[in-house]
């Protein structure tokens, strides 16, 4: 399945070599109250290929990272007897047949509305770190660690606006709202010792900066 997917993406990219290609850098923040600071982050690099005015496939490699809120257990005397913390990351290979609802990109300030269905292949890794503390001797600590990894296929969706930044080049800045399909929660559940079940799929806000070539003179 993985081999067939990568072959399809390679063929599609090869067929588009004569099209307009732009490099991109992206940064996203996803809100989720189970995580520290009520969210987790994502960043990466990619390519945007203009096949037609209304179709610009987007290929990207991104990295997700988040850490759950630390959990401490205390006894009746208020003494901490155990602590736990869990974090997770995902290396994601994504493809989106980006659909442009309008095609005005003649000059700086022109905006393109876009819809981004997303297909993801992710390698997810979660780490659980635990410490049991002797309440009669706080210096006696027993630590344990657990790691879980998995490969995951998922579907997500995004929508936003891509704003042209120059009259000379195809540089632009896209502001998008995403619902990510990448779920780090399954791996976190495998290392968690609590009864809580986690699911990291949620809404997020992302910025994509596209670096384009110089525009052709008419």
N, C-alpha and C positions, 0 to 999 in steps of 0.2 A: 504493500500500500504506500509506504513512504517513498520507495523507489519510483513508482508510477507517478506520484505527485510531483516529485522533484523533476522528473523527465518532462512532464507537462509544462511546468513553469519555465524550464530551460528552453523548450521549443518556442513557447510564447515570447520569451525575451529575445531569442535569436531572430524570430520573424519580425521583430520591431526595431532592429538595429538601425534602419534607415529613418526612423521616426525621431522626433525631438526628444532628447533625454536630459533630465535634470537630476542632480544629486540633492539629497535632503538630509536634514538633521531634525530630530523630533524629541519633544519632552512632554510628558503627561503626568497628571496628578489624579489619582482615583480616591474618592471618598468612601471610607469604610470604618465604622466606629469600633470594630474589633481590633484595629491596628493602632499602634502608637501614633499620636498626633492626628488621629481619626482619618488615616489614609495611607496609601503607598504610592511609590513613584515608578516611572517608566521612562527610558530614554533609548535612543538608537539612531541608526543611519539607514538610508534607503535610496531607491531610484524611482523616478517618476517618468513614464514613457508616454508621450502623446501619440497615440495611434490615429485617433480622429479627434475632432473638436469636442465631441461629447464623451469620449472614452480615453482615459489616461490611466492605464494599469499602474499600480504602485507596489513595489517590492521593498521589503524592509527587514532588518534584523534589529530586534529590540531586547532590552533587558529590564525585567521587573524586579523590584525588591520591596519587601515590607516586613515589619516586625510586630508581632502581637503584643498587646499590653502584658507586662510582667504580672505574674500571679504569686502572691505570698500567702502561706497558711500560718495562722497563729493559734496558739493554745488558749485555754481559759485565762491564763495570766497575761496574755497579750504578747507572749514571746514568739518570735518567728521560728517555726519548726521546719519549714520547707519553702523553697522558691523554685519557680520555673519560668523559662522564657523560650519562645519559639519564633524563628524567623524563616522566611521562604524567599526563593528567587526563581525566576524563569528566564531561560534563553529562548526567545521566540523568533520563528521565521514566518513572516506574514506576507500575504498577497491580497490585494484588493483591486477588482476591476472598477476603478473609480469612475463614477458617472457624473458628468458635468451638465447641469441643467440649463446653463447659458454659456456662451463662448466668447464673451467680450474680454479680450486681453490685449488691447491695442496700446494702452498707456498706463502710467502710474495712477493708482487709485481705482482702476477697473476691478470689479469683484466677480468671482465665479462661484455660484452655489454648487455644492457637490454632495453626493451621497457615496458612502464608502462601505459596501459589504466587505467583510474581512474573513479570510480563511487562515487559520493559525496552526502551526506545528510547534509544540513547545516541549522543552526539556525542563522539568520542574524539580527543584530540590528543596527540602525542608529540613531544618535542624531543631531538635529539642534538647535543651540543657536544663538539668534538674539538680537540685542540691537539697539533701536532708540534713538538718542541723540538730545536734543534741541539745535539748533545752537546758540541760544541766551544765553543759560546757559548750559555749558558742564556738569554740575553736575546733570542735570535732564535727567535721562536715564530710558527708559522703556525696560525691558527685557522679552523675550518670549522663550519658549523651546518646542520642538516637538520631539517625538520619534516614530519610526516605526520598527516593527519586522515582520519577515516572516520565514517560513520553505521553503527550496528550494532543489530540486533534480537537479543534473548536471553531465555532463560528461567532463572529461579532458584527457590530454595525456602528457606523459613524455618520455624522452629517455636519456640515459647516460651510465656511466661506473662505475662498482663497483670494487674497488681495495682491494685485500686481504692485511692485515697489519701484519699478524703473520704466522709463521710456526707451531705454537703450538695450536692456537685457530682459530675460524672462524670469528674473528673480521675483519671488513672491513669499508672502507669509500667510499660512492657513491657520485658522482658528476653528477647532472641531470639538464637538461633543461626542463622546464614545460610550458605547456599552460593550465592555470587553468580555469575550468568551473565555479568556484564559483564567482557569480556576486553580489557584495555588492551594485552595482549601483542602482538596483531597489528600495532598501530600502532608499538609499540616495535621489533618485528622489522624494520619498514620503514626505521627510522633507524639501526639497529645496524650496525656494521661487523664485528662478531664473528660466529662461527659458532653462537653460542648462540641457541636459540629460546626465546622467553618466552611464558608463558600465566599471566595474573593471576587466573584463576578459582580460588577457594579458600574455605576456611571463615573465618567472621568472627563476632564478638560485637557485638551492637548494643543500644542503649538508645533507646526511644521514649517521650517524655513527651507525653501527651495532655491538652489543656486543654478541658474540657467545660462545658456550661451547668449551671445549678442544677437539681437534681432536682425533679420535680413532686411535690407532696404528694398522698398517696393519700386 
